Amino acid sequence: MKKFVVILLPLLLLVGVQAQDSAKACMANAVTVSLHPLVGGAALVAYERALPFRSSVEVELGGQGFRWEEWRGSAWNAHTRPGYVATVGYKFYFPFDEDDLPKMENGGLAHLSWYLKLRLAYVYQWSSYDIFVGNRGWDILTERHTYHEQDLTLAFICGFQYVGKRGFVMSPFIGYNMPLIVDGPFHTKENPGNSAAYAALLTAGVKLGWAF
């Protein structure tokens, strides 16, 4: 019995180490930052969780309008209005290397792949204006009014994703943005404006981050 235990214990330890190595090699999570919103005074951070069957769910959270007052009235102001952004998307992957298929079917991210993504984005934004209410002699009287808007859009996206052995992630993408609801004074379905998640009817950019 003792000999059996002495032989079995090292085998169990070896299997455990191999399982840990496999788990490390099969990265199922990724955190990325979109680069394009940073140019327009916004930020958008994404968390991705791989699912079995070559797919994943990605959630994004962000804010915009960090430089609204500075850029107000300029060409940049359209996509820097203060607000919050939240998106949720489903990605289906097509790996370039067939050796990645077993990894993906077990809920891991492929080393090199392209993907199709369906994304729902919610944007809540606002801005304040001085509204003319009258005058007292030569003095003009105004009141400060803040207006709010809520937008819901659906996007169809095609992208490419690279996941390095050490976890580095790069993902360029492009897609079509379709407004579903535009509830507010700033935009319309025909002209949905810009946000941290999209630029009118276009959504495109590059994400950089880390997988684990």
Protein Blocks (a to p, Z undefined) as FASTA:
>chain_A
ZZmmmmmmmmmmmmmmmmmmmmmmmccbdcdddfklmmnopacdddddddehhiacdddd
ddehklmmmmgoiaklmmmcgcddddddddddddfblklmmmmmnopacfbdcddddddd
dddddddddddfbdehjbccdddddddddddddddddddddddfkopacdddddddddfb
dcdjkbcfklnojafkbghjbccdddddddZZ
